[in-house]
């Protein structure tokens, strides 16, 4: 499996989407919290700037859609691995039209597009954790077993394991990849715990990015981009 891990975590492109004004009042959320829209937009600009200028990614920026208040959370509508992009079927019906702009963007990158069309399946990308060796799929309020099975069928080269998500919105609401072979998992003090883990990774750069406003509508940093490693054509 060493070859599978080669280059894991190295990306060339990122797809992001602007924040609509409707996010503040209409975005889905587990808790009723007021969102400072101007601050949220400023935080998002910094986030996109880090992807562009500090990480050197080619960033495809999609426009906001006021009719889709959650559209900034692009991670949920596509899972990309290698040259294949699975367009998901989000668990919240109000978010399913978000896939349209993402589908067009990924087609323009010449990725192989696979549609999740089964009406019995739901899958949010926020529930999909790829380690470079295997997939973990959270079974949550937004993702069901059928969705996990379709993902496994699309990415046949990798093992797929399901994880029950009984608290919180998504699997990646409380865990993420911290580097090759390292999964960072939050506890009751997730930020401080994760920070201590990252500080031990001397070969990795830690870039602080505020996410205080989007977290009020259950948005984590990974929610706001779809990362792609696109090989140059010879």
N, C-alpha and C positions, 0 to 999 in steps of 0.2 A: 504493500500500500504506500510505500515511500513516494512513488511517482505521483500518486493522487494528491499528496500533501505539498508537492513542489509548487511553489508560487501561491499557496493558499494565503488569502488575505491581501494579495496584490490585485488592485483593480485599476482599470483604465478610464471607465466612464461612470457617471452617476446620473440618474434621472430624479429630478426634484419637481415640486410644484408650488406655486405661490399660495399664500394664505388668503382665502376669501374673507371679506368683511363679515359674512354670515357665520363664520366659525365662532365668534364671540357668544352669540345667542342661540345658535341652532345646532352646533356640533353635538354629537352624541357624547354623553358622559355618565359615569357611574355615580358621581357626587355633584351636587349643585354648587358650583363655584363660579365667581365672576372672573372673566378673562379680560385683561387689558390688551385690546387688539393692537394698539400701536407698539407696545412692548413686545408682544408676540411676533409681530412682523419684523421688528428690529432684531430680535433673537434669531429669527429664521435667516435674515440677511447675513448675520455673522456665521451661522452654521454653513450656509451655502458658500460663503467666502473661504471658510476653512477647507471645504472640499476642493475648491478651485485653486486657491493660492498656496495653501500649506501642504495639501496632499497631492496637488498637481493633477487632479482628475479633469477629464473633459466633461463638463456638466451640461446636461440637456434640461433647460428650464421650461416647464409647462405652465401656461397661464392658469390663474385661479378661475373657478367656475362658481358663481354665487349660488347656483342651485344645488351645489354639492359641498356643504359646509365642512365636511371632513376630508376634502380632497387633498390637503397638504400631506396626509399620511399615506404616501404612495406605496410604502412597503407592503401594505395589505393586499394590493391588487395584482401583484405579480411575484413569482418566485423564479429567479434566474440562476442557472447553474451551467457553466460552460457556455455552449452556443444555443442552449434551449431556454425558452421563457414560457413558463406556465402562467396563463392568465387565470386568476383565481375567480371564485364565486363567493364574494364576501358574505359573512354571516348576517350582516345588517342589510336588509333589502334596500334601504335608502342610499346605500353606498355602491350599488352594483353598476351604475352608469359611469363610475370613476374609471372603470376598466377601459373605456373607449379611447381616451387620450393616451393612456399608457400603451395600449396595443399599437396605436399608430407610431408612437415613439420607438418602441422596440422593433417594429417592422423596419423602420428607417435605419436601424443599426444592423439590419440583416440577420437578426436572430431567428431561430426556428420557433415559431409561435404555436403553442398547444392551448386549445380552449378547454376550460372546465365547464361543460355544458349540462352535466347531469343535474337535474332539478332537485335531486335528493342530497346533493353534496354541498357543503359549505367549507370554505377555507379562507382564513385571513393569513397573509404573509407574516404578520406579527406572531403567529403561532409556529413558525417554521424556523428552526435553528439548524444551520448547516455547519458541520465541524471540519469539513474538508475530507472526512472519511465516511460520514453517515449523516442522516437527517434525524432530528427529533421533532415531532409534531405534537403540539399541545392540543388536547381535546378540551375545548373551552366553551364559553357562551357563543363563540363565533365560528368554531371549527368542529366538524363532526368526523366520525370514523370513515364515512364514505369519502370525504375530502382527503383524508390522510391516505386512503387506499389509491385514489387517483394520482396523488403525488408520487406514491411508490411505483405506480405503473409507468409514469412519465420518466422518472429518474431511476431506471432499472439497475444502473451500475452501483447504486448505493443502498445500504441497509436503511430501513426506516423504522424507527421505534416511536410509539406514542407515549405521551406523558399527560396524566390528568392535571388539569388546571382548575383547581377548586376555589381559588381566591385570586382576585385581580382579573384583568381583561384578557391578556395574552400570555403565552409562555415567555416571550421576550420582554414582558413587563417586569420580570424579576431575574432574568438571566440573559447573558449574551456571551459571545466569544471574546476572550481577552487576548487571544493570540493562538498560534498553532498548538493544538493539544490542550488548550486551557479554556474552560468554561467558567465565567464569573457569575456567581449566584448571590443575589442579595439576601439580606436577613432583615431584622427589624430596623437596622440602621444601614440601609443599602448603599447610600452614597459613601459613607466613611469606610465601610467594609470593602467596597469595590476600589476605592482610592488606594487603600493599603495594598491590595493585590497588584494594581497597576504600577505602584511605586517599585515593586520588586522586579518588574520587567525592564531591566536596564537597556535592552535593545529596542525598546519601543518608546515613541514620543507621546507624552500625555498632553493633550490640548484641552484646557477647560472651556466648555461651551455652556452658556446658560440655557435652561429649558423650562423656566419657572411657569410660564404662561400656558404652553401647550400641554404640560403635565396635568393641568386642571381639566382638560378634556381627554385624559388618559393617553396622551401622546408621549412616547419615549423618543430619544434621539434616533434610534434605528428606524423608527416609523417614517422618517421624513426623506428617505432616499432609497432607491433601488440601485445597488452597486453591481457593476458588470466588469468582467475581465475579458476584453475583446482582443483576440489575437490579430496581429497585423497580417494582411493578405500579402503573400509573396508573389 
